Amino acid sequence: GAGKSKLAIEIAKVFKGEIISADSMQIYKGLDIITNKVSEEEQHECPHHLISYLEADHKHYTIVDFRDAAVPL
């Protein structure tokens, strides 16, 4: 990867922030390698949201669904 996730983690740690993933494929469980998903260890460095929360066979997930999941966070 280009290091975006590592940079996001470092920024979140400095500002005591949380990361909301907007990656269209990292929302699915079981696709860790092909999506270059952050490791469990990296996810424990600061709170992460909307990663691996849908089954890979889930259909019809829209931007509205994403908004509805992300806004309350």
C-alpha positions as CSV (number, residue, x, y, z in Angstrom):
1,G,0.0,0.0,0.0
2,A,0.9,3.7,-0.1
3,G,0.9,4.0,3.7
4,K,-2.4,5.8,4.0
5,S,-3.6,3.5,6.9
6,K,-0.4,3.9,8.8
7,L,-0.5,7.6,8.5
8,A,-4.2,7.7,9.5
9,I,-3.3,5.6,12.6
10,E,-0.5,8.0,13.6
11,I,-2.7,11.0,13.2
12,A,-5.5,9.4,15.2
13,K,-3.1,8.6,18.0
14,V,-1.8,12.2,18.1
15,F,-5.3,13.6,18.3
16,K,-6.9,10.8,20.2
17,G,-9.2,10.2,17.2
18,E,-10.9,7.3,15.6
19,I,-10.8,5.9,12.1
20,I,-13.9,5.4,10.0
21,S,-13.0,3.3,7.0
22,A,-14.5,4.5,3.7
23,D,-12.9,1.7,1.7
24,S,-15.6,0.1,-0.5
25,M,-14.1,-3.4,0.0
26,Q,-12.7,-3.4,3.5
27,I,-16.3,-3.4,4.9
28,Y,-16.5,-7.1,4.0
29,K,-15.3,-9.9,6.2
30,G,-12.7,-12.3,4.9
31,L,-11.2,-10.1,2.2
32,D,-8.2,-9.0,4.3
33,I,-5.4,-9.9,2.0
34,I,-7.0,-8.7,-1.3
35,T,-8.0,-5.4,0.3
36,N,-4.7,-4.8,2.2
37,K,-6.8,-4.4,5.3
38,V,-5.1,-3.1,8.5
39,S,-4.1,-5.9,10.8
40,E,-5.8,-6.7,14.1
41,E,-2.7,-5.3,15.9
42,E,-3.0,-2.0,13.9
43,Q,-6.7,-1.8,14.7
44,H,-5.9,-1.9,18.4
45,E,-3.7,1.1,18.2
46,C,-6.8,3.3,17.9
47,P,-10.5,2.7,17.4
48,H,-11.5,1.6,13.9
49,H,-15.0,1.5,12.5
50,L,-16.7,0.0,9.5
51,I,-14.1,-2.6,8.8
52,S,-15.1,-6.3,8.3
53,Y,-18.7,-5.7,9.4
54,L,-20.5,-7.2,6.4
55,E,-20.5,-10.8,5.1
56,A,-18.8,-11.0,1.7
57,D,-22.0,-12.2,0.0
58,H,-24.0,-9.1,1.3
59,K,-25.7,-7.5,-1.7
60,H,-27.0,-4.0,-2.4
61,Y,-24.9,-2.0,0.1
62,T,-25.3,1.6,-1.0
63,I,-23.7,5.0,-0.1
64,V,-26.9,5.6,1.9
65,D,-26.3,2.5,3.9
66,F,-22.7,3.7,4.5
67,R,-23.9,7.1,5.6
68,D,-26.4,5.6,8.0
69,A,-23.7,3.5,9.6
70,A,-21.0,6.2,9.7
71,V,-23.0,9.3,10.9
72,P,-23.8,7.9,14.4
73,L,-20.1,7.2,15.0
